[in-house]
Amino acid sequence: MKKYDLIIVGMGPSGVFCAYELIQKNKHKNILLIEQGKSIEKRNCPIEKVGKCLKCKPFCNITCGFSGAGAFSDGKVNSYHMATGVKDNLYMGGNDGPSFRAALSTDEIKALFAYTDDIYVKFGGNKELTGLEYADEIKKMQDKAKKENLDLIYFPIRHLGTEKAHLLYAKLQKYLEENHVNMIFDTIVSDLIIENGEVVGVKTLSSFDGKNEKTYYSSNVCLAVGRKGADWLAKMCKKYNIENNSGAVDIGVRYELSDEVMKEVNKYFYEAKFVGYPSPYCDKVRAFCQNPSGFVATEVYDNALTLVNGHSYFDKKSTNTNLAILVSHKFNHPFDKPIQYGINVADNLNQLGAGNIIVQRLGDIYRGKRTWSYELENNKVVPTLKSAVAGDITFALGYRTMTDILQFIRSVDKVVEGFANPENLLYAPEIKFYSNEIVLDKTFQTSIKNLYAIGDGAGQTTGLIMSSAAGVQLARFLSEKF
Ligand SMILES: Cc1cc2nc3c(=O)[nH]c(=O)nc-3n(C[C@H](O)[C@H](O)[C@H](O)COP(=O)(O)OP(=O)(O)OC[C@H]3O[C@@H](n4cnc5c(N)ncnc54)[C@H](O)[C@@H]3O)c2cc1C
């Protein structure tokens, strides 16, 4: 029976960077990575050619395969360790990086993020950081936001662009191959093998037909399954009593408006993280994943659940900026299933859009009417997601979510004139499923011995730099153990 030193489930940035860092520590370790999607050179999204999402089978190429959701991401590598407008000049994503905070000091986290950022540069990441030369303008805008009860967080960004992100990850895949890391694609990890409270391996099935069960053994297994695998991970938690907390689910819209309105924000910040707690609910509402001159995109999850996202290319440009506006919702008693709540909301919206993303003008929401496709033809903000269907998102987004979003838009409008322009577009559903927060010890180990969890799927990170850094940090813990 062949035994690996480490099995990593999922080849998103967290899993890939874990393997990379282990190579730096000791070249001769026997590492196996298993991924349900395809290798990087086989990943391609047909939407650009055919103009609509074909719901690729067995898995969406945007979210699955080597480098996970990173391959088709906008490739904004955020220097969270150089943030301003936030305590200690360290931003830690939407959920404040609980596993990092528990394991490392503020300075150690900053050093880890800087080290991880350097790896991106080493593999071809853009050397330039956005915004450094606009410190005064940024401060002025942050002060203006404060008056509207908004935090405006700035951090420099290394923007790769979708096509460069793809090339960068291709180089990383080659690097892992050359360093003899074992990689299996088109293979789902269907189950864990746990004996006497300890993980000893995993079971797999073919991604194509769900058959051909195989078993792989290792006394160290790392779950790096991303948002895509969050649902599966929740099932594993239930089956094996892996301790976890049901956290928040972030529900909202992708907001699209003209570059002209966002000109200064795009120039100074590239991505401006506005955070507010609008009345009357005081829920956390945040703007993030801003894509200047970008494109709104779809991402497809299990059972054809279709969500909206956004990205921008390095060379190809639109005249619109898009960004996410998300509301964090928590549940406790008697209902504590945030993932299910998010799925229900998305499902209703998908049904209203006949399987497509719905788009509505802000002004139509204020007027209490749906948007019609002919109205979009002459709209000042022309939708960049051509497959989106004009309709009414308020049929399915709850009153509380909608109120939070509209209040937030009004507040940001006082800082960025035109942010509440009636011709701006809201696409739905945009949902972040990082709600199942796995309880980890200081070495990212779950309540099952030798079973580790990192990245977005474990509810620990949000975004490329944090998920990649989690992989690096786990490798450091493991290299002391091996
Ligand atoms: C369109 C888009 C744009 C984005 N833009 C940015 C950006 O500009 N900047 C930024 O910081 N972040 C961005 N993100 C988010 C970023 O991509 C993620 O935060 C990051 O990829 C998370 O890394 P991860 O390793 O935790 O998970 P993922 O990247 O999601 O990878 C998890 C992998 O695990 C695999 N997997 C899951 N379950 C199983 C299983 N049971 N068996 C085998 N394999 C499994 C999945 O197929 C997937 O490949 C974007 C995301 C999307 C979708």
The ligand as an SDF file (V2000), in Angstrom:
LIG
                    3D

 53 58  0  0  0  0  0  0  0  0999 V2000
  -14.5180   35.2600  -11.1080 C   0  0  0  0  0  0  0  0  0  0  0  0
  -13.6880   35.3830   -9.8400 C   0  0  0  0  0  0  0  0  0  0  0  0
  -12.8530   36.5010   -9.6680 C   0  0  0  0  0  0  0  0  0  0  0  0
  -12.0610   36.6230   -8.5290 C   0  0  0  0  0  0  0  0  0  0  0  0
  -11.1950   37.6750   -8.4290 N   0  0  0  0  0  0  0  0  0  0  0  0
  -10.3640   37.7680   -7.3700 C   0  0  0  0  0  0  0  0  0  0  0  0
   -9.3920   38.7980   -7.2990 C   0  0  0  0  0  0  0  0  0  0  0  0
   -9.2360   39.5910   -8.2100 O   0  0  0  0  0  0  0  0  0  0  0  0
   -8.6090   38.8840   -6.1800 N   0  0  0  0  0  0  0  0  0  0  0  0
   -8.7290   38.0060   -5.1430 C   0  0  0  0  0  0  0  0  0  0  0  0
   -7.9950   38.1430   -4.1540 O   0  0  0  0  0  0  0  0  0  0  0  0
   -9.6250   36.9970   -5.2010 N   0  0  0  0  0  0  0  0  0  0  0  0
  -10.4410   36.8450   -6.2900 C   0  0  0  0  0  0  0  0  0  0  0  0
  -11.3420   35.8150   -6.3570 N   0  0  0  0  0  0  0  0  0  0  0  0
  -11.3940   34.8690   -5.2340 C   0  0  0  0  0  0  0  0  0  0  0  0
  -10.2120   33.8970   -5.2840 C   0  0  0  0  0  0  0  0  0  0  0  0
  -10.1430   33.3150   -6.5450 O   0  0  0  0  0  0  0  0  0  0  0  0
  -10.4140   32.8590   -4.1830 C   0  0  0  0  0  0  0  0  0  0  0  0
  -10.4670   33.5290   -2.9420 O   0  0  0  0  0  0  0  0  0  0  0  0
   -9.2990   31.8370   -4.1390 C   0  0  0  0  0  0  0  0  0  0  0  0
   -9.1910   31.1760   -5.3600 O   0  0  0  0  0  0  0  0  0  0  0  0
   -9.5670   30.8310   -3.0070 C   0  0  0  0  0  0  0  0  0  0  0  0
   -8.5810   29.8490   -3.0280 O   0  0  0  0  0  0  0  0  0  0  0  0
   -8.8440   28.4090   -2.3640 P   0  0  0  0  0  0  0  0  0  0  0  0
   -7.6240   27.6090   -2.5980 O   0  0  0  0  0  0  0  0  0  0  0  0
   -9.3130   28.5550   -0.9730 O   0  0  0  0  0  0  0  0  0  0  0  0
  -10.0790   27.7790   -3.1520 O   0  0  0  0  0  0  0  0  0  0  0  0
  -10.4110   27.6360   -4.7030 P   0  0  0  0  0  0  0  0  0  0  0  0
   -9.6340   28.5560   -5.5270 O   0  0  0  0  0  0  0  0  0  0  0  0
  -11.8950   27.7090   -4.7930 O   0  0  0  0  0  0  0  0  0  0  0  0
   -9.9510   26.1550   -5.0580 O   0  0  0  0  0  0  0  0  0  0  0  0
  -10.5480   25.0170   -4.4860 C   0  0  0  0  0  0  0  0  0  0  0  0
  -10.3630   23.8640   -5.4550 C   0  0  0  0  0  0  0  0  0  0  0  0
  -10.7890   22.6590   -4.8050 O   0  0  0  0  0  0  0  0  0  0  0  0
  -11.4450   21.8250   -5.7460 C   0  0  0  0  0  0  0  0  0  0  0  0
  -12.3260   20.9130   -5.0000 N   0  0  0  0  0  0  0  0  0  0  0  0
  -13.3770   21.2480   -4.2120 C   0  0  0  0  0  0  0  0  0  0  0  0
  -13.9250   20.1390   -3.6650 N   0  0  0  0  0  0  0  0  0  0  0  0
  -13.2090   19.0800   -4.1310 C   0  0  0  0  0  0  0  0  0  0  0  0
  -13.3020   17.6720   -3.9340 C   0  0  0  0  0  0  0  0  0  0  0  0
  -14.2180   17.1220   -3.1180 N   0  0  0  0  0  0  0  0  0  0  0  0
  -12.4200   16.8740   -4.5970 N   0  0  0  0  0  0  0  0  0  0  0  0
  -11.4600   17.4010   -5.4270 C   0  0  0  0  0  0  0  0  0  0  0  0
  -11.3380   18.7530   -5.6430 N   0  0  0  0  0  0  0  0  0  0  0  0
  -12.1940   19.5680   -4.9950 C   0  0  0  0  0  0  0  0  0  0  0  0
  -12.2010   22.8110   -6.6280 C   0  0  0  0  0  0  0  0  0  0  0  0
  -12.5000   22.2440   -7.8840 O   0  0  0  0  0  0  0  0  0  0  0  0
  -11.2130   23.9790   -6.7220 C   0  0  0  0  0  0  0  0  0  0  0  0
  -10.3770   23.8830   -7.8560 O   0  0  0  0  0  0  0  0  0  0  0  0
  -12.1350   35.6380   -7.4970 C   0  0  0  0  0  0  0  0  0  0  0  0
  -12.9870   34.5310   -7.6450 C   0  0  0  0  0  0  0  0  0  0  0  0
  -13.7530   34.3860   -8.8080 C   0  0  0  0  0  0  0  0  0  0  0  0
  -14.6370   33.1700   -8.9530 C   0  0  0  0  0  0  0  0  0  0  0  0
  1  2  1  0
  2  3  1  0
  2 52  2  0
  3  4  2  0
  4  5  1  0
  4 50  1  0
  5  6  2  0
  6  7  1  0
  6 13  1  0
  7  8  2  0
  7  9  1  0
  9 10  1  0
 10 11  2  0
 10 12  1  0
 12 13  2  0
 13 14  1  0
 14 15  1  0
 14 50  1  0
 15 16  1  0
 16 17  1  0
 16 18  1  0
 18 19  1  0
 18 20  1  0
 20 21  1  0
 20 22  1  0
 22 23  1  0
 23 24  1  0
 24 25  2  0
 24 26  1  0
 24 27  1  0
 27 28  1  0
 28 29  2  0
 28 30  1  0
 28 31  1  0
 31 32  1  0
 32 33  1  0
 33 34  1  0
 33 48  1  0
 34 35  1  0
 35 36  1  0
 35 46  1  0
 36 37  1  0
 36 45  1  0
 37 38  2  0
 38 39  1  0
 39 40  1  0
 39 45  2  0
 40 41  1  0
 40 42  2  0
 42 43  1  0
 43 44  2  0
 44 45  1  0
 46 47  1  0
 46 48  1  0
 48 49  1  0
 50 51  2  0
 51 52  1  0
 52 53  1  0
M  END
$$$$
